[in-house]
Amino acid sequence: MLELLLCSLVTLLPDYLYRRYAQGKRFGKEITLYSVWFELRWGIVSCLMLTISLITMIFYFHPSTTSAALFFRTVPIVPEISGRVAEVNVGFSAQVKKGAVLFRLDSSKQEAALEAARRKIAEVDAQLVAAKVDVQKAEAQLQQANSDYKQAKDELNVKSELQRRNPGIVPQRDIEKLQVLVDGRQAAIDAATATKQASETQVSTLLPAERASAEAALAQAQVEYDKTFVRAGVDGRVEQFLLRPGDVVNPLMRPAGVLIPEGAGQTALQAGFGQIEAQVLKPGMIAEAACVSLPWTIIPMVITSVQDYIAAGQFRGGEQLIDASAARPGTILAVLEPLEKGGLDGVTAGSTCIVNAYTSNHEIIADKETGTLKGIGLHVIDTVGLVHAMLLRIQALLMPIKTLVLSGH
């Protein structure tokens, strides 16, 4: 209607003024209800053609949509493990901070595993102390074996020297016995050395490895124990939390509630435009939004991204063939952010909105290579965006009336 009124000002009104003052024709005389078409046919036809062209230009180059909302993501509240609820720390609806415990599962099994892991570390530590004592014992045995060997070796050397100087003074049998004794003492030294090395290996390698494994088992047991505490991952608000002590929960079951992150739905607005606007919508376009939850307010925004695919066209492989005639027409999703910080403050998350996007050809017009006629045409395209801006403000003005009065509220 507004476009028709504007077009009539430059087509129908001049035609009437020409008939009235140039030709002297008057309503009720020469111009009657039956002769309006004949007398004002040029103005009427021009008005209709210009109105259709203007509407087409406005809605194509300055797209509008009522399919816009502040979508927000919720975090389901589910445990990582199955178990019976032992304690609940929040009610049906509550504000929570990151890390706050929402509920706790029965942890007797996890606590037992945790205690067993601690005892295993204590056992390895005791073995390490005993192994260090064994090292000291092996060192003492090695020293004793070295002393016995030295004593036997010295006695063998003395008697061998006497036998060399005075053959027959020492029986050959005694010398052989001493040689056997020296060999035995050497073997005792080798055994004591091996025992010491084994004890040192336990202290330096084996037992530290066992302790590391026990510490890893303790860490794993601690992780399993921590899983019995279900915490809030972000700051936000818990809603529809119906869990109570005694309930059995499972990660595959439905969530116990939802956690709405703080500030959800306050950063961006998602709008679905018609498919015909695919070539017009571009990141960086200026837009305006009017939301139902914040009446009589126009929010300046900018398009930050445009989805280059239509969600209605997706499919999953299955046993049935795709029938293209059954596909629903989808929209092109555009993400808009407010130009000013906190521009969406006061708008309820999930609220529906009306969005207008405006094409701007300023850079093309300012280019020296742009011709005059093309520049004039682009100026006209940019200028008619004012009509859409006026329509949005009228819609924002009438939105409360339409919702509260005309919808039978």
Stockholm file with secondary structure:
# STOCKHOLM 1.0

chainA/1-409         MLELLLCSLVTLLPDYLYRRYAQGKRFGKEITLYSVWFELRWGIVSCLMLTISLITMIFYFHPSTTSAALFFRTVPIVPEISGRVAEVNVGFSAQVKKGAVLFRLDSSKQEAALEAARRKIAEVDAQLVAAKVDVQKAEAQLQQANSDYKQAKDELNVKSELQRRNPGIVPQRDIEKLQVLVDGRQAAIDAATATKQASETQVSTLLPAERASAEAALAQAQVEYDKTFVRAGVDGRVEQFLLRPGDVVNPLMRPAGVLIPEGAGQTALQAGFGQIEAQVLKPGMIAEAACVSLPWTIIPMVITSVQDYIAAGQFRGGEQLIDASAARPGTILAVLEPLEKGGLDGVTAGSTCIVNAYTSNHEIIADKETGTLKGIGLHVIDTVGLVHAMLLRIQALLMPIKTLVLSGH
#=GR chainA/1-409 SS CHHHHHHHHHTHHHHHHIIIIISCCCBTTTBCTTTHHHHSHHHHHHHHHHHHHHHHHHHHHSCEEEEEECCCCCEECCCSSCEEEEEECCCSSEEECTTCEEEEECCHHHHHHHHHHHHHHHHHHHHHHHHHHHHHHHHHHHHHHHHHHHHHHHHHHHHHHHHHHSTTSSCHHHHHHHHHHHHHHHHHHHHHHHHHHHHHHIIIIIHHHHHHHHHHHHHHHHHHHHTTEEECSSSEEEESCCCCTTCEECTTSCCSCEEEETTTTSSCEEEEECGGGTTTCCTTCEEEEEETTSTTCCEEEEEEEECSSCGGGCCCCCSSCCCGGGCCCCCEEEEEEESSTTTTTTSCTTCEEEEEEECCCHHHHHSTTSCHHHHHHHHHHHHTHHHHHHHHHHHHHHHHHIIIIITCC
#=GC SS_cons         CHHHHHHHHHTHHHHHHIIIIISCCCBTTTBCTTTHHHHSHHHHHHHHHHHHHHHHHHHHHSCEEEEEECCCCCEECCCSSCEEEEEECCCSSEEECTTCEEEEECCHHHHHHHHHHHHHHHHHHHHHHHHHHHHHHHHHHHHHHHHHHHHHHHHHHHHHHHHHHSTTSSCHHHHHHHHHHHHHHHHHHHHHHHHHHHHHHIIIIIHHHHHHHHHHHHHHHHHHHHTTEEECSSSEEEESCCCCTTCEECTTSCCSCEEEETTTTSSCEEEEECGGGTTTCCTTCEEEEEETTSTTCCEEEEEEEECSSCGGGCCCCCSSCCCGGGCCCCCEEEEEEESSTTTTTTSCTTCEEEEEEECCCHHHHHSTTSCHHHHHHHHHHHHTHHHHHHHHHHHHHHHHHIIIIITCC
//
